[in-house]
Amino acid sequence: MDPSRKRKVRFVVALSVAVLLAGALVYTSFSASSEARTPSQLLTASAPGEVYKLTGRVEPGYTRRGTTTHFRVRDRAGKGSVPVTYQGTLPDPFREGREVIVSVRRQGDGFVGERGSLITKCPSKFTAEQSKS
Amino acid sequence: MLIAGKACLILALGTCLYGIAASLYGARSSRREWVASGRRAVYALAGTVALAFAILQAAFLRSDFSFALVASHSSTTTPAFYRATAVWSSQEGSLLLWLLLLSLWSSLILWLTRRRLREIAPYATAVLLGFGAFFASLLVFLETPFTQALPAPLEGVGLNPLLRHPSMMIHPPMLYSGYTLFAVPFAFAIGALVTRRLDANWIRSTRPFTLAAWFFLGVGVILGARWSYSELGWGGYWAWDPVENASLMPWLTGTAFLHSVMIQERRGMLKIWNVSLVLATGVLAILGTFLVRSGILDSIHAFGASTLGVPFLVLIVGMIAGSIALVASRAADLRSEHRLDSLLSRESVFLLNNLVLVALCFVIFWGTFFPLISEAFTGQEASVGPPWFDQYTVPLALILVLLSGVGPVIAWRRATAANLRRNLLKPALAGVLALGVLAALGLAREPGALLMFGLAVFVLGAVGQELWRGVRARRAMAGGGVPSALVSLVRRNRRRYGGYLVHAGVAVLFVGIAASSSFQDEREVLLSPGQSTRVGSYDVTYVKPTADLRAAPNGRLEKIDFGAELAVARDGKPVATMRTVKSYFPSSAPFVGPVSRFFEGEATSEVGLKAGWKRDVWTAIAPDTGALRTRVEEGDRVFSEARLTPAERDALLGQALGGLVRSYADDPPPATFRLIVSPMVTWIWIGALIAFAGGLIALWPAPRGMTSRVSATYAARVGREVRTPARV
């Protein structure tokens, strides 16, 4: 094979590998992602057994007993809020009014958080938030 | 003082605009004095911004609460060291720090190149001042740090306690140094493209700055990981958080650039690629600042709420469009001088390493922006978690470590079988041997980690062999002992041996990551005093609770500490006594009762950590404050009904809280503990230290004599090439 042809073949091979990888990336990201839901979205539609990623702010007045925490998550901007029961330790930044993401499953009227799934937004954001208030 | 600060910023903005005009006019009309004046504008910018920063810094140190920023980010109870560093804990302060570092680094490079790169430098000056003008106008118009607090409060809010950690205070200047230093090669690349001076000259001049950017950004990333591990109370060092990713992305493309420029310097190849990489790195550095500062990743909707979103977006789109247009219009000047000779050559290994690094960066980019991508396509915000990231980054990291062993020893142009055998056979055998031994020891259940260990041994072998050969050759020529030969070897070729050390450090770091993420034991358990539990091969006993009410030096109540003393034993033998504490800082929110204020505020963990060569034992407590709730509420009620002078109130509050603290110690409710036994975490920090030491060696300026010798040989070579009729 003459060199220029060889180069072309190599280029095509490399390009198709890159395209394939990018395709896999896109496909897996959509299939592996969990959909984020706001509290009011969960209020209107939620199937029991399904796992949702609930995002919102912690309402004032949560209670802790042993390793169990009961709190309500409120919409960032709306009025809806849902009760969540969470087992396990909470991250330090967890507190009222702070934004959290937690994987939940519906159980009766409330939602049960999956152990270890609760995260708060990175603290470096909080200062920006505070300076606005 | 507020006015003086504000005046400095306005002056800084004016200086930037003048400097841009002067530099561009000077370059267009070839008037040197205007170019020089533009360069001096950068020095002036550094001066005025430093003055503004000093004014703000002084206000923080004096706790001058007439500065709104000081009132909202510092307090008299904040320790002096943290008062000094609280400056950049705020949005405004960190933008000011950004501008300060940009102006300082720009001044340094422009001063160093004042007699070189005469054509490129004015355009680079204009670009750097353009960044300066952008940040200065943000500070003047949108986020001014010099706002007056009316009326000035008696006490400030205080620095977020989570940020009171030494590494968190050094981390932002490091990151920002990295980001702003990447602006330097970006600016010079633009200058080179505009003037079509696309040889390796500008690369050579800005190379130390690229390396310094790489160094500082890397240190910043590692400090952030260290802080997360020891302060955040979750026991990990990396979570693929957008803020972490933002700093990692430019570091990855910067690393790629540092490698691929060697090919351009040596062989005149990959010019388009290099220019694109350095431009992308510059954009990613700005994007990193943008991600952290604008809050865009909370949601597209949060974007509009942020004052910084739109200006940053305009800047980034402008940078990308300008870069693409410039590269496209200069494509003809960017043609390679040579072609790749063979797939088995250092060039192609470097190219592959570049592709892997860029792929890593792309994976992280996609994952970081996925919430926005998904919201744009499906209307539903969704996100990908660490497992998704790991699925791609683990194999890419494995390839990367493999290449870091092959790259330094494979021949340029075309590697022969003899070359490969000579340089790779022994390290490869060592790697395979390590793989076999570790697999026999039962590590095969984690194939990814096992493979990483084998590859790391291979890299260390390759680097060690190379060093050993160098030392032997040096001794044969100059005599002397091994240490002196090693020192003179490294001194003679800092770039090369510094690079080797970086590779060795990275291999060690990856061993730490692989071991600690694959072979970790973790438990979360509710214990009463006296009870014990087992985690890994350790028995952990909750010996007794600790409780403390702490006051700042000026007598104000600072925090409540609830903690535990833990006895750690292995095979029945005591290993360590560990203490872990959770600190509760009072909330400054209005309408919270005076007692419950202490339990509604920020809480931080003091992790109990026993770090070791083999493994870390990591413990954190989450006390159950729910049991105190009735007493807290009663306290709130009593205080709201009582009529007291502030002094009486403070004294009584101290007593009440003291009582609460004692009652916790006397009758402790069961507490939740998070216990982690994580192997080889220490090696992550050690590996990073080795890599940064390598970076420093490569960065250290060579003595004058040596550079002139190198440039003399270079000039001689150019002379030879010019005389021989070159292929055109």
HADDOCK unambig.tbl for C-alpha pairs under 7 A between the chains (distance, minus, plus):
assign (segid A and resid 29 and name CA) (segid B and resid 384 and name CA) 6.40 0.50 0.50
assign (segid A and resid 32 and name CA) (segid B and resid 384 and name CA) 6.49 0.50 0.50
assign (segid A and resid 32 and name CA) (segid B and resid 388 and name CA) 6.92 0.50 0.50
assign (segid A and resid 33 and name CA) (segid B and resid 382 and name CA) 5.99 0.50 0.50
assign (segid A and resid 33 and name CA) (segid B and resid 383 and name CA) 5.17 0.50 0.50
assign (segid A and resid 33 and name CA) (segid B and resid 384 and name CA) 4.49 0.50 0.50
assign (segid A and resid 34 and name CA) (segid B and resid 382 and name CA) 5.60 0.50 0.50
assign (segid A and resid 34 and name CA) (segid B and resid 383 and name CA) 5.98 0.50 0.50
assign (segid A and resid 34 and name CA) (segid B and resid 384 and name CA) 6.76 0.50 0.50
assign (segid A and resid 35 and name CA) (segid B and resid 380 and name CA) 6.81 0.50 0.50
assign (segid A and resid 35 and name CA) (segid B and resid 381 and name CA) 6.15 0.50 0.50
assign (segid A and resid 35 and name CA) (segid B and resid 382 and name CA) 4.17 0.50 0.50
assign (segid A and resid 35 and name CA) (segid B and resid 383 and name CA) 6.71 0.50 0.50
assign (segid A and resid 36 and name CA) (segid B and resid 381 and name CA) 5.35 0.50 0.50
assign (segid A and resid 36 and name CA) (segid B and resid 382 and name CA) 4.87 0.50 0.50
assign (segid A and resid 63 and name CA) (segid B and resid 626 and name CA) 6.70 0.50 0.50
assign (segid A and resid 64 and name CA) (segid B and resid 626 and name CA) 5.28 0.50 0.50
assign (segid A and resid 65 and name CA) (segid B and resid 624 and name CA) 6.80 0.50 0.50
assign (segid A and resid 65 and name CA) (segid B and resid 626 and name CA) 5.82 0.50 0.50
assign (segid A and resid 66 and name CA) (segid B and resid 624 and name CA) 5.80 0.50 0.50
assign (segid A and resid 66 and name CA) (segid B and resid 670 and name CA) 6.91 0.50 0.50
assign (segid A and resid 66 and name CA) (segid B and resid 671 and name CA) 6.89 0.50 0.50
assign (segid A and resid 67 and name CA) (segid B and resid 672 and name CA) 6.35 0.50 0.50
assign (segid A and resid 89 and name CA) (segid B and resid 622 and name CA) 6.49 0.50 0.50
assign (segid A and resid 89 and name CA) (segid B and resid 672 and name CA) 6.93 0.50 0.50
assign (segid A and resid 91 and name CA) (segid B and resid 233 and name CA) 6.59 0.50 0.50
assign (segid A and resid 91 and name CA) (segid B and resid 234 and name CA) 6.56 0.50 0.50
assign (segid A and resid 92 and name CA) (segid B and resid 232 and name CA) 6.37 0.50 0.50
assign (segid A and resid 92 and name CA) (segid B and resid 233 and name CA) 6.43 0.50 0.50
assign (segid A and resid 92 and name CA) (segid B and resid 603 and name CA) 5.65 0.50 0.50
assign (segid A and resid 92 and name CA) (segid B and resid 604 and name CA) 5.60 0.50 0.50
assign (segid A and resid 92 and name CA) (segid B and resid 605 and name CA) 6.79 0.50 0.50
assign (segid A and resid 93 and name CA) (segid B and resid 602 and name CA) 6.65 0.50 0.50
assign (segid A and resid 93 and name CA) (segid B and resid 603 and name CA) 6.67 0.50 0.50
assign (segid A and resid 95 and name CA) (segid B and resid 600 and name CA) 6.98 0.50 0.50
assign (segid A and resid 127 and name CA) (segid B and resid 89 and name CA) 6.69 0.50 0.50
assign (segid A and resid 127 and name CA) (segid B and resid 90 and name CA) 5.80 0.50 0.50
assign (segid A and resid 128 and name CA) (segid B and resid 90 and name CA) 6.34 0.50 0.50
assign (segid A and resid 128 and name CA) (segid B and resid 91 and name CA) 5.48 0.50 0.50
assign (segid A and resid 131 and name CA) (segid B and resid 72 and name CA) 6.69 0.50 0.50
